[in-house]
Amino acid sequence: MVANGQRDPRTAGRDGYVLLAAAVAVLLVTIVGYAIFGVAAAETKGAVYRQDSTEAFYLADAAIERTRAKFLEDEAWRDGWNNVACGRGHYDLALSDTTLANGDELVNIVATGRVNQAARRIRAVVSVPHTAFDMALFIVGDADVGGNLCLNGQAYITGHADFGHHDAHLACGGTYEEGYDLTPPPFKTEQANYPGTSYYTVQCNKVGTRYVAVITDKDGIDVSSRAGTYPMNDVLTYQSSSKTFTFTFNSSALITKYFDDTTGVFRKDAGTGSVVVWFGKASLIESSSIANIDIQGSGSIIHASVLNARFTGTTTNQRMDHHYWKGGRVSLKSVRLQPYNGISILAYDLGQSGSSQVYAGDSTWPGLLYVLHDADNVNANFTVTGSMVLLNDWDCQGGMTYTYNASYIPRLPTYFLQGWNNGVSGTLEFSSWTEVNPND
């Protein structure tokens, strides 16, 4: 027993040991805590870096995918991209040509994606095949050019090509390949393939003794009254012996009445970017009938795409065979076609009325001219800017000008870019694809 508040000498040193032990314990907890926080911070940092690295890889891959689309427009493109912002990072892409020992011409692609401190790089060696869009002319049948042809671009003819003795009729530096095995993109007329479009269907009918038209818009609403009391009676005639309807827009006034963007019968509705008018559907009084379109308007401008044929087959391959289409003839004279959606005309047969100037597309609004059967009686003063696809024979009397312009391609309906057939591709053919060190 200890009296007068004095400490027991037997326990006098124990408090110091307790304090020391507590201090050591606190120190250990602190050290462990810092270690845990350090590990957590490192894990967080590592996770963030891995996320950045994954995104950087996808950016590099996206640059290559964008290259696929770019080569659809221009297979000679080699500019690449530098520091293009995308998502949380950016990407670069460089291209260079190379030739293998066997003579194959390839393109080197180096794409680098960066997000914060992370960088990933992909190196690919590819070949860029010709596409059906990379040309001023593609003719599945034969080409017979009887006079001077100014060709600014390339022509591909699957059949026989006759450009005169020693190609004397071929001018303006154009080139061509004969016997070229290439399948064009298939054409589709169905409304579902033209989203965001003011789409009109024109079907012929008979009311009493008058031949009229039933016009429906993209919502299936009958808008025939826009054309007057007897819809399209001012432009429509019928020949019963050949079961042929003919729509004749033979003046600027008639072209304005029907094709003006804001006031015309085939006007462009709010919220849509283009106009398509389909004349090819079977008439209501004669299921096997066809329609001819005659457009001549003293230099009038038409922004709408005019489709004048209907598909009678079932398969995609049959869309490239004119035997599975039914339609009439489109004749043009003194008119300018400036298509908003990249398609100037779909015609079963194409012709020209007289020698007045016709412009199918121009530098501002180039377009695709697609002919399912023949183009004949096409002569001087016919200028095409964009491309022409012809599924049968071409008889050119000379004096024409064809200029390839790829600017219409981004405006085409998406089905065109998805419709490549028989191995023909607008995408790249890869010889190699590998990820490499971004610091090399």
RODREN-794107 format. One record per residue (C-alpha): z, y, x; residue in one letter. Coordinates in steps of 0.1 Angstrom, whole numbers, padded with zeros to 4 digits, always signed. Example, Ala and Ser with C-alpha at 12.3 -4.5 7.8 and 13.67 -1.06 7.14 Angstrom:
# RODREN-794107
+0078-0045+0123a+0071-0011+0137s
# end
This chain:
# RODREN-794107
+0000+0000+0000m-0008+0035+0012v+0015+0063+0003a+0010+0101+0000n-0028+0098-0005g-0035+0084+0029q-0066+0061+0033r-0061+0025+0042d-0072+0022+0078p-0086-0012+0069r-0114+0004+0047t-0117+0038+0063a-0152+0030+0079g-0167+0013+0049r-0179+0045+0031d-0201+0053+0061g-0218+0020+0059y-0224+0024+0022v-0240+0058+0027l-0262+0044+0055l-0273+0015+0034a-0281+0038+0005a-0301+0061+0028a-0320+0031+0042v-0327+0019+0007a-0340+0053-0004v-0362+0054+0027l-0376+0019+0020l-0383+0029-0016v-0400+0061-0004t-0421+0042+0021i-0431+0015-0004v-0439+0043-0029g-0461+0061-0005y-0478+0029+0004a-0484+0021-0033i-0497+0056-0039f-0519+0053-0008g-0534+0020-0019v-0539+0034-0055a-0556+0065-0041a-0578+0044-0018a-0587+0021-0047e-0595+0051-0069t-0616+0067-0041k-0633+0034-0035g-0640+0030-0072a-0654+0065-0075v-0676+0058-0044y-0688+0025-0059r-0697+0043-0091q-0715+0070-0072d-0733+0044-0051s-0744+0025-0082t-0757+0057-0098e-0775+0066-0065a-0792+0033-0066f-0804+0038-0102y-0817+0073-0092l-0838+0058-0064a-0851+0031-0088d-0858+0058-0114a-0879+0077-0089a-0901+0046-0085i-0904+0042-0122e-0914+0078-0125r-0940+0071-0099t-0955+0044-0121r-0961+0070-0148a-0974+0095-0123k-1001+0071-0111f-1012+0067-0147l-1024+0103-0145e-1037+0104-0109d-1039+0074-0086e-1047+0097-0057a-1013+0115-0061w-0993+0115-0028r-0971+0147-0031d-0938+0129-0038g-0907+0148-0049w-0879+0166-0030n-0843+0171-0042n-0850+0165-0079v-0818+0169-0099a-0811+0141-0123c-0778+0131-0139g-0749+0137-0115r-0771+0136-0084g-0807+0140-0072h-0835+0119-0057y-0863+0122-0031d-0895+0103-0029l-0921+0101-0002a-0954+0083-0001l-0979+0074+0026s-1011+0053+0027d-1014+0021+0048t-1042-0004+0053t-1036-0041+0059l-1056-0061+0084a-1076-0077+0055n-1087-0042+0044g-1064-0039+0014d-1053-0003+0008e-1017+0001-0001l-0991+0028-0005v-0957+0030+0011n-0930+0044-0012i-0895+0055+0000v-0871+0066-0027a-0836+0079-0020t-0809+0086-0046g-0778+0106-0038r-0746+0112-0058v-0719+0131-0040n-0713+0113-0007q-0731+0081-0018a-0768+0074-0009a-0791+0045-0017r-0826+0040-0005r-0855+0017-0017i-0886+0010+0002r-0916-0005-0016a-0952-0013-0006v-0976-0012-0036v-1012-0012-0046s-1024+0012-0072v-1050-0004-0095p-1076+0015-0113h-1067+0022-0149t-1090+0027-0179a-1078+0064-0179f-1087+0070-0143d-1123+0077-0150m-1147+0101-0166a-1167+0072-0181l-1159+0036-0190f-1187+0016-0205i-1183-0020-0215v-1220-0025-0221g-1251-0011-0203d-1257+0025-0193a-1292+0039-0194d-1294+0075-0181v-1328+0090-0186g-1322+0124-0171g-1298+0144-0150n-1261+0136-0155l-1235+0158-0140c-1205+0135-0133l-1173+0150-0120n-1153+0118-0115g-1159+0081-0116q-1179+0059-0140a-1172+0022-0145y-1199+0001-0162i-1192-0035-0170t-1229-0042-0177g-1261-0029-0161h-1263+0007-0149a-1296+0026-0146d-1292+0061-0132f-1328+0064-0122g-1346+0054-0090h-1321+0055-0061h-1296+0070-0086d-1316+0102-0087a-1302+0112-0121h-1266+0111-0109l-1254+0146-0099a-1223+0167-0091c-1208+0142-0067g-1199+0116-0092g-1197+0079-0083t-1200+0047-0103y-1193+0010-0101e-1215-0015-0118e-1202-0049-0131g-1167-0036-0130y-1143-0060-0149d-1119-0038-0167l-1104-0039-0202t-1099-0005-0219p-1068+0002-0239p-1071-0009-0275p-1075+0018-0302f-1052+0018-0333k-1058+0039-0364t-1027+0030-0384e-1004+0059-0392q-0973+0042-0377a-0989+0047-0343n-0989+0085-0347y-0953+0097-0351p-0946+0134-0353g-0982+0139-0366t-0997+0155-0397s-1016+0123-0406y-1042+0124-0434y-1062+0095-0450t-1095+0102-0468v-1108+0077-0493q-1139+0081-0513c-1140+0077-0551n-1162+0085-0581k-1152+0106-0610v-1178+0106-0637g-1210+0114-0619t-1194+0131-0590r-1183+0116-0557y-1150+0129-0546v-1123+0121-0521a-1086+0111-0524v-1066+0128-0496i-1031+0116-0489t-1007+0130-0463d-0983+0112-0439k-0958+0108-0468d-0984+0092-0490g-0985+0123-0513i-1019+0130-0529d-1030+0164-0516v-1066+0162-0528s-1061+0194-0548s-1062+0214-0516r-1099+0208-0514a-1106+0222-0549g-1113+0210-0584t-1136+0182-0571y-1120+0172-0538p-1144+0174-0510m-1174+0176-0534n-1187+0204-0513d-1191+0182-0482v-1195+0147-0496l-1226+0127-0505t-1232+0090-0512y-1262+0068-0505q-1259+0037-0527s-1286+0017-0510s-1267+0017-0477s-1232+0021-0492k-1227+0051-0470t-1207+0082-0476f-1215+0113-0455t-1191+0142-0449f-1211+0172-0437t-1192+0201-0422f-1222+0222-0414n-1208+0257-0412s-1179+0276-0397s-1167+0284-0432a-1164+0247-0441l-1148+0238-0408i-1123+0266-0413t-1116+0254-0449k-1108+0219-0438y-1095+0221-0402f-1077+0254-0399d-1042+0247-0385d-1024+0268-0411t-1046+0271-0442t-1070+0242-0440g-1070+0211-0462v-1060+0191-0430f-1034+0216-0419r-1007+0210-0393k-0973+0208-0411d-0941+0223-0398a-0923+0200-0374g-0955+0181-0363t-0974+0185-0331g-1009+0174-0340s-1033+0165-0368v-1051+0131-0373v-1077+0127-0401v-1087+0091-0408w-1120+0088-0426f-1125+0051-0419g-1105+0035-0446k-1125+0016-0473a-1135+0036-0503s-1120+0030-0537l-1153+0022-0553i-1170+0001-0525e-1149-0019-0502s-1177-0026-0477s-1188+0011-0475s-1188+0032-0443i-1186+0070-0438a-1207+0092-0416n-1193+0125-0402i-1216+0154-0394d-1198+0183-0378i-1218+0215-0368q-1201+0248-0368g-1215+0276-0346s-1189+0270-0319g-1160+0264-0343s-1129+0249-0328i-1113+0217-0342i-1078+0207-0329h-1075+0177-0351a-1083+0141-0340s-1110+0127-0362v-1109+0089-0367l-1139+0072-0384n-1136+0035-0382a-1114+0007-0395r-1103-0025-0377f-1112-0057-0394t-1097-0082-0370g-1062-0094-0363t-1056-0097-0325t-1053-0071-0298t-1083-0086-0279n-1105-0082-0310q-1098-0045-0309r-1119-0043-0278m-1149-0060-0296d-1170-0037-0318h-1178-0066-0341h-1143-0064-0354y-1147-0027-0364w-1165-0011-0393k-1175+0025-0394g-1202+0050-0395g-1218+0076-0372r-1203+0108-0359v-1229+0135-0352s-1219+0167-0334l-1236+0201-0330k-1223+0234-0318s-1186+0226-0320v-1156+0226-0297r-1131+0197-0299l-1097+0207-0285q-1074+0179-0295p-1036+0185-0296y-1027+0148-0292n-1053+0139-0266g-1078+0121-0289i-1110+0140-0297s-1130+0115-0317i-1129+0078-0327l-1165+0070-0337a-1182+0037-0344y-1215+0053-0333d-1218+0087-0316l-1248+0110-0317g-1258+0146-0313q-1276+0169-0337s-1302+0189-0319g-1296+0206-0286s-1268+0230-0295s-1238+0230-0272q-1210+0205-0279v-1177+0205-0261y-1155+0174-0264a-1123+0187-0247g-1120+0215-0222d-1097+0224-0193s-1069+0236-0216t-1072+0208-0241w-1090+0178-0225p-1093+0147-0246g-1104+0111-0250l-1137+0103-0267l-1136+0067-0279y-1168+0050-0291v-1166+0015-0306l-1203+0007-0306h-1231+0028-0292d-1237+0064-0280a-1274+0073-0283d-1295+0103-0288n-1270+0122-0267v-1287+0148-0247n-1284+0181-0229a-1257+0206-0238n-1230+0180-0243f-1199+0185-0222t-1170+0161-0221v-1137+0170-0204t-1112+0142-0202g-1126+0107-0205s-1150+0087-0226m-1145+0050-0234v-1175+0031-0249l-1173-0005-0260l-1210-0012-0261n-1242+0006-0248d-1248+0041-0237w-1282+0058-0239d-1281+0092-0222c-1312+0114-0223q-1298+0136-0196g-1284+0171-0192g-1248+0160-0200m-1217+0169-0181t-1186+0146-0178y-1155+0159-0160t-1125+0137-0156y-1093+0156-0165n-1060+0136-0167a-1040+0163-0185s-1047+0147-0219y-1029+0115-0209i-0993+0127-0215p-1003+0139-0250r-1017+0105-0261l-0998+0084-0286p-0974+0061-0268t-0992+0029-0279y-1021+0038-0255f-0997+0036-0226l-0983+0003-0237q-1015-0014-0247g-1029-0026-0214w-1046-0060-0217n-1059-0089-0196n-1040-0080-0165g-1051-0044-0163v-1020-0023-0157s-1013+0013-0153g-0982+0004-0133t-0978-0005-0097l-0985-0039-0082e-0957-0046-0057f-0963-0063-0024s-0927-0058-0013s-0895-0041-0026w-0863-0039-0007t-0832-0018-0003e-0828-0003+0032v-0802+0017+0050n-0804+0054+0038p-0796+0066+0073n-0826+0049+0089d
# end
